[in-house]
Amino acid sequence: MASSRGQILERNYGFLVRVFVGRDLVTGKRVYENEQVKSSKKKDAEKVLTAVLRKLDSGELLLEPSTQTVEAYCEDWLVTIAQPRLARSTFKNYCHYLRKQVYPSLGTRKLIKLAPKDVQKLYGEQLSRGLSGRSVRYTHTVLSSALEHAVAQRLIPNNPCKYTQLPRLDTKEMSAMSEAERTAFLEAAASNRMHTYFALLLATGLRPAEGLALKWSDFDPVGKTLRVVRTLEYISGRAYFKEPKTKRSRRTISLHDGTVSLLLEYKNAEALPGDLMFANLSGQPLNTSNVLNRYFKPCLVAAGLATVETTAKGTARVVSRFRMYDLRHTHATMLLEQNVNPKIVSERLGHASVSLTLDTYSHILPTIQNAAVEALGASLYKTLGQPAPVPLN
């Protein structure tokens, strides 16, 4: 008898129960759990097969209990499993969190002996050092992914990360510029070589890295559209173009006539080499940090939207509630306040779902709802006539 999960083979002594456990990590050969059943009754063999499969499902059957330390196993996992399937920036983050956050506490512990209480203690230590709930959750994601592979390879019976409690994730309310702040910012940026870039982020809701990856071939002035097909990332000082984060991030955005004119004027004025829309004087990709520090922050200061403070080391630091990413949030807020359908807003932003858009900008919804109620009331009572006063008693 053979099935997708095990076999019962007739032998001279009775039956052989055979269950596939996994592949040997060194040779790659298939490994089986074999149980002899010295009985002439097949039902006895079926009972043994059921028991072996139960052990397999519970994680009791291991290829070979791992003697590796957590660090040794995770380093191997990073190279063989994580690196081939992750984006460069994500892989760099995985390495950082394992090496800086996990190994100092758990690196020397044997993988097979790692328990949920050990992982929970790690999370507590992170919080006590001042790390945010988001950072602790990211550590959990990385470590859990590595250990889940160990479970699949039958190196450990279960994933200890599954039995831990994660800290609450505090959601930050997005900062959006008011009309007066937008005007002041754009006026301050008028003489800035990145003026068109900042104006485009406000007009389209592009992510900053998407804007820096734009090429003139993505721009259709006749159809008044802009295609988002790549994003820019910097790793160890080197620029890389990659696919957008999600399928919905790859999108086509409609442009206002004013935005089309702005881009055409900029193209004629700049005449940079190469096809990149926003580049350095050699036509090479701009560094996001340089754009932030050399162009965006000075605009905030000039517009009165930031202050310059002196640190304990005597260096100047620009302090503002606005980040470059908030130009995107400002765009979304402007649309929602104009009662644009959230689905349209979601499509322009390249969000994975409308629910993500609504969750991100939930703080705006009460204001929009009040305006909608007023508009509904004005229309309804105009039709029905003025309602009778409601008695207080």
C-alpha positions in Angstrom: 0.0 0.0 0.0 1.3 3.4 -0.9 0.0 6.9 -0.3 1.2 10.5 -0.7 2.2 10.5 3.0 3.6 7.0 3.5 3.9 3.4 2.4 3.0 0.0 3.7 5.2 -2.6 2.0 4.8 -6.4 2.4 7.8 -8.3 3.7 8.6 -11.9 4.8 8.2 -10.9 8.5 5.0 -8.9 7.9 5.1 -5.3 6.8 7.4 -2.3 6.5 6.0 1.1 7.2 7.9 3.8 5.3 7.4 7.6 5.7 9.4 10.3 3.9 10.9 12.7 6.5 13.0 15.1 4.4 16.3 15.4 2.5 19.7 15.2 4.0 21.2 18.7 4.3 24.6 17.5 3.1 23.9 14.9 0.4 20.4 16.0 -0.6 19.3 12.3 -0.5 15.7 11.5 0.6 15.5 10.3 4.2 12.8 7.9 5.5 11.5 6.7 8.8 11.2 2.9 8.6 9.2 0.8 11.1 9.0 -3.0 10.9 5.6 -4.5 11.8 5.9 -8.2 12.6 2.3 -9.2 12.0 0.2 -10.8 9.3 -2.6 -8.3 9.8 -2.4 -5.2 7.6 -4.5 -3.2 10.1 -1.6 -3.4 12.5 0.6 -1.8 9.9 -2.0 0.9 9.2 -2.0 1.8 13.0 1.8 2.1 12.9 1.6 4.3 9.8 -0.9 6.6 11.5 1.3 6.8 14.6 4.4 7.7 12.6 2.5 10.3 10.6 1.2 11.8 13.9 4.8 12.1 15.1 5.8 13.7 11.8 3.1 16.3 12.0 3.9 17.1 15.6 7.6 17.6 14.8 8.9 14.7 16.8 10.6 13.1 13.8 13.7 15.1 13.0 16.2 14.3 10.3 18.9 14.7 12.9 18.6 17.0 15.9 20.6 20.0 15.0 23.9 20.6 16.9 24.3 24.0 15.3 24.2 27.2 17.3 21.6 29.8 16.4 24.2 32.0 14.8 25.8 29.2 12.7 22.4 28.1 11.5 21.1 31.6 10.7 24.3 32.6 8.9 23.9 29.5 6.7 20.2 30.4 6.2 21.0 33.9 5.1 23.4 32.8 2.4 21.5 29.7 1.1 17.8 30.7 1.5 17.4 34.4 2.2 19.9 36.1 -0.1 18.6 34.5 -3.4 15.0 35.4 -2.8 15.2 38.8 -1.1 15.7 42.3 -2.5 19.2 43.7 -1.7 17.9 46.2 0.8 15.8 43.7 2.6 18.6 41.2 2.8 20.9 43.9 4.3 18.2 44.5 6.9 17.9 40.8 7.7 21.7 40.6 8.2 21.7 43.7 10.4 18.9 42.5 12.7 20.2 39.0 13.1 23.8 40.1 13.7 23.1 43.2 15.9 19.9 42.2 17.7 19.7 38.4 17.9 23.2 37.0 18.0 24.5 39.0 21.1 21.7 37.3 23.2 20.9 34.0 21.4 23.8 33.4 19.0 25.7 30.8 21.1 22.6 28.9 22.2 22.1 25.5 20.5 19.3 25.7 17.9 17.6 22.6 19.2 17.4 24.0 22.7 16.0 27.4 21.7 12.8 27.9 23.7 10.0 30.5 23.4 11.0 32.0 26.8 14.5 32.7 25.3 13.0 34.6 22.4 10.6 36.4 24.6 13.5 37.5 26.8 15.2 38.9 23.7 12.2 41.0 22.8 12.1 42.3 26.4 15.8 43.3 26.2 15.2 45.2 23.0 12.4 47.2 24.5 14.4 48.0 27.6 17.2 49.4 25.4 14.7 51.8 23.9 13.9 50.0 20.6 10.4 50.6 19.2 7.7 48.0 18.9 8.2 48.1 15.2 11.8 47.2 15.5 11.0 44.3 17.8 8.4 43.1 15.4 10.9 43.2 12.6 13.3 41.2 14.6 10.5 38.7 15.1 9.8 38.5 11.4 13.4 37.8 10.5 14.1 35.3 13.2 10.8 33.5 12.7 11.5 33.2 9.0 14.8 31.5 9.7 13.4 29.1 12.3 10.4 28.2 10.1 12.9 26.9 7.5 14.6 24.9 10.3 11.2 23.3 11.1 10.6 22.5 7.4 14.0 20.8 7.3 13.1 18.8 10.4 16.0 20.3 12.3 13.8 21.4 15.2 10.3 20.2 16.2 8.7 23.6 16.2 9.2 27.4 15.8 9.6 29.0 19.2 8.8 32.4 17.8 5.2 31.2 17.3 4.6 31.1 21.1 5.8 34.6 22.0 3.9 37.8 22.6 4.7 40.9 20.5 4.6 44.5 21.7 1.9 46.7 20.5 2.6 48.5 17.3 2.1 52.2 17.8 0.7 53.8 14.6 2.1 57.2 13.8 -0.2 59.8 12.4 1.0 61.1 9.1 2.0 64.8 8.8 0.5 66.6 5.9 1.1 70.2 4.9 -1.7 72.7 5.0 -2.4 74.9 2.0 -0.4 77.8 3.5 2.5 75.4 4.3 2.5 74.0 0.8 2.6 77.4 -0.7 5.5 78.5 1.6 7.4 75.3 0.8 7.1 75.6 -3.0 8.0 79.3 -2.9 11.1 78.4 -0.8 12.0 75.7 -3.3 11.5 77.9 -6.4 15.3 78.5 -6.8 16.2 75.0 -5.7 17.4 72.6 -8.5 15.1 70.0 -7.0 12.0 72.2 -7.2 10.4 70.2 -9.9 11.0 66.9 -8.1 9.4 68.2 -4.9 6.4 69.7 -6.9 6.0 66.3 -8.7 5.9 64.4 -5.4 3.1 66.8 -4.2 1.2 66.5 -7.4 1.4 62.7 -7.8 1.9 61.1 -4.4 5.0 59.2 -5.6 7.3 57.7 -3.1 10.6 59.6 -3.0 12.6 56.6 -4.3 10.1 56.2 -7.2 10.5 59.8 -8.2 14.3 59.5 -8.3 14.0 56.4 -10.5 11.8 58.1 -13.2 13.1 58.2 -16.8 11.8 60.6 -19.5 10.6 57.5 -21.4 8.1 57.0 -18.5 6.6 60.4 -19.2 3.8 60.8 -21.9 3.1 64.5 -22.3 0.4 63.8 -24.9 -1.5 61.3 -22.9 -0.6 63.2 -19.7 0.6 60.2 -17.8 3.6 59.0 -15.8 4.5 55.3 -15.6 6.0 54.0 -12.3 8.0 50.8 -13.2 11.0 51.0 -11.0 12.4 52.4 -7.7 15.8 53.5 -6.6 17.7 52.1 -3.6 21.2 52.7 -2.2 23.1 49.9 -0.5 26.6 50.5 0.8 26.9 53.7 -1.3 25.9 52.0 -4.6 22.7 52.8 -6.5 20.4 50.0 -7.7 17.1 50.1 -9.7 14.6 47.4 -8.7 11.0 46.4 -9.4 8.4 48.3 -7.4 7.5 46.9 -4.0 4.2 45.3 -4.9 2.3 44.6 -8.1 0.0 47.6 -7.5 3.0 49.8 -7.0 3.7 49.3 -10.7 1.1 51.8 -12.1 0.3 54.7 -14.4 -0.6 58.1 -12.9 -2.6 60.7 -14.6 -1.1 64.2 -14.6 -2.7 67.7 -14.5 -1.9 70.1 -17.3 0.1 72.2 -14.9 2.3 69.2 -14.0 2.9 68.3 -17.6 4.0 71.9 -18.4 6.2 71.9 -15.3 8.0 68.7 -16.4 8.4 70.0 -20.0 9.9 73.3 -18.8 12.2 71.4 -16.5 13.4 69.1 -19.3 14.2 71.9 -21.6 16.0 73.9 -18.9 18.1 71.1 -17.4 19.2 69.1 -20.4 21.0 66.5 -18.3 22.8 63.6 -20.1 21.0 60.2 -20.1 17.4 59.4 -19.7 17.0 59.8 -15.9 14.5 62.6 -15.1 16.2 63.6 -11.9 20.0 63.0 -11.9 23.3 64.6 -11.0 25.2 66.7 -13.5 26.7 63.5 -14.9 23.3 61.9 -15.5 23.9 59.4 -12.7 21.2 58.6 -10.0 20.9 61.0 -7.1 21.6 59.9 -3.6 18.4 60.1 -1.5 20.3 61.3 1.6 21.9 64.1 -0.4 18.6 65.2 -1.8 17.2 65.2 1.8 20.1 67.1 3.4 21.2 69.4 0.6 17.8 70.4 -0.9 14.7 69.3 1.1 15.7 70.4 4.6 17.0 73.9 3.5 13.6 74.4 1.8 11.8 73.6 5.1 14.0 76.0 7.0 13.5 78.8 4.4 9.7 78.2 4.5 9.6 78.5 8.3 8.7 74.8 8.6 11.8 73.7 10.4 14.3 75.0 12.9 18.1 74.6 13.2 19.3 73.4 16.5 22.9 72.8 17.8 23.6 69.3 19.1 25.7 68.5 22.1 28.6 67.9 19.7 28.3 71.4 18.3 26.8 70.4 14.9 23.7 71.9 13.3 20.6 69.7 13.1 17.4 70.6 11.2 14.3 69.7 13.2 10.9 69.5 11.5 7.7 67.5 11.8 7.8 67.1 8.0 9.8 64.4 6.2 10.3 64.1 2.4 7.9 61.2 2.5 5.2 63.6 3.9 4.9 65.2 0.4 3.3 61.9 -0.6 1.0 62.0 2.5 0.1 65.6 1.7 -1.0 64.6 -1.8 -3.2 61.8 -0.4 -4.7 64.1 2.2 -5.5 66.8 -0.4 -7.4 64.2 -2.5 -9.3 62.8 0.4 -10.3 66.2 1.6 -11.6 66.9 -1.9 -13.8 63.8 -1.4 -12.0 61.8 -4.1 -13.0 58.1 -4.0 -10.5 56.3 -1.7 -10.1 53.6 -4.4 -8.7 56.3 -6.8 -6.4 57.6 -4.1 -5.2 54.1 -3.4 -4.5 53.5 -7.1 -2.5 56.7 -7.4 -0.4 55.9 -4.3 0.2 52.3 -5.5 -1.1 50.8 -2.2 -1.7 47.1 -2.0 -5.3 47.6 -1.1 -7.9 50.3 -0.5 -8.1 49.1 3.2 -4.4 50.1 3.6 -5.2 53.6 2.3 -8.1 53.9 4.7 -6.1 52.6 7.6 -3.2 55.0 6.9 -5.4 58.1 6.6 -8.0 57.1 9.1 -7.4 60.4 11.0 -8.7 62.3 8.0 -12.0 60.4 7.7 -13.9 62.0 10.5 -13.4 65.4 8.9 -14.5 64.1 5.5 -17.5 62.4 7.1 -18.6 65.6 8.7 -18.5 67.4 5.4 -20.4 64.5 3.7 -23.1 64.7 6.4 -23.5 68.4 5.9 -23.7 68.0 2.2 -26.3 65.2 2.6 -28.3 67.2 5.1 -28.4 70.3 2.8 -29.6 68.2 -0.1 -32.1 66.1 2.0 -33.8 68.9 3.9 -33.9 71.1 0.8 -36.1 68.3 -0.7 -38.2 67.6 2.3 -38.5 71.2 3.5 -37.2 72.6 6.8 -37.6 70.0 9.6 -39.7 70.9 12.6 -37.7 72.0 15.7 -36.9 69.1 18.0 -38.4 69.7 21.5 -35.8 69.7 24.3 -38.2 68.2 26.9 
